[in-house]
Amino acid sequence: MFFLETFILLLSSRGKIDFLQLARFVKQHTGLNDSQARSENKLHFQFNAFLTSINIAKAIHWLSIPIEKRGTFSMANIKTMNHNVLILNRFFDVFGIYPHSVKNNKHVRELILYGTMAA
């Protein structure tokens, strides 16, 4: 819990809601609690790496969506979609399926979004 308390102190200048969402994302999906670093230098590096991973995921997710259609950001959804893409690519390779045909396009999009939360 030391890491989360330090993290909260470092970023307390951010808005309350935005900060709480960011802290939850970092804690749940980037391994903030898994760190075993003790030196201040290593802790700073890890906090920066965690925040960078969140920002990269947001950029990759939102740049592919038109501005007027952008909804809320969920790191859990990003992880689920990436996992689905990896599994689907494996199936396509093993079974020799061409995913870009007109017939498969709708179903592939549906399977990529499978398991994500509706916002």
N, C-alpha and C positions, 0 to 999 in steps of 0.2 A: 504494500500500500504506500510505501515511501515514495515510489516513482510517481504515482498519481497525485499525491499531495504536492510534490515538487513541481510537477507539470502544471497544476492549478495555480500555484504561486507565480510561475514564470509567465503565464498567459492571462493573468487576471484583468488585464486592460481591455480584453475583447468584450463584446456584448454578451450578456448573460445567456441567452438562448443559443446563439451561435457557438459560444464557448462550450456549453454543456453538450451540444450535439457533437462537436469536434472531439471533446474528451471521450465521449462514449464510442465514437468511431475508432479512435486510436486505441482505446483499451480493448475493445472487442475484436477488432479485425486486423490489427497490425502487430500484436504481440507485445504491447507495452508492459504488461505484467510479467512477461517471460524473461525480461532482461536480468542479467546477473552482474551488471557493471556496478562498480563502486566509486571509481574516480570521477571527479567532476567533468573532466574532459570527455570521457567515454559516455557519460550521461547526456551531455550536451549533444554529442554526435548522434546518439540514439533518438533523442527527442526530435532533432532535425530530420533524421531519416524517417521517423514515423509520420511527421507532418508532411514531409515531401511525398510519401507514398499516398497519403490521402489526397493531396493536391493533384498529383498525376492521375489518379483514378477519376477525380472529378473532371479534369480537363479531357481525358479520353472519352469519358461518358458524355459530357455536355457538348463537345465539339461536333459530335456526330448527329446531334438533334437540333433542328431549327429553334431559334430563340423563343418563338411564340408557343412551341410545344414542350418546352422544358418543364419538368415537374420537380419534385423533391429529389434529393440525392440520397441514395441508400447504399452504403458500402456492402451490406449483405447481398443486395440485388446484384451488384457488380461482381462479387465473388461467385454467386450462383450462375450468372450468365457466362462468365469465363469458364467455369467448370463444365457447364453444358456444352459450350463450343468445343472444348477439348475432347469430351466424350463423343460428340457427334462427329468430329473429324476422325477420331479413331474408328468409329463405325463405318464411315464413308470409305476409309482406306482399306479396312479388312473386307468389307462386303462389296467393294467396287461400285459404290453408288455415286452418281454424279449429282451433287447437291444444288447446282445452279440451273437445273432445268426448270422450265416454267411450271411443270407439274409439282416439283418438290419445293419450290420457293416458299410458298405459304406455310407448308408444314415445317420447314427448317426454321423459319422465323418463330413459329409457335413453340417449337421444341427449345429454342434458345431462351425464350422467356419463361419456360416451364419452371415453376417453383419460386418465381419472384413475387413479391408482394404488390398488390394493386394499390397505387397511391391515390 
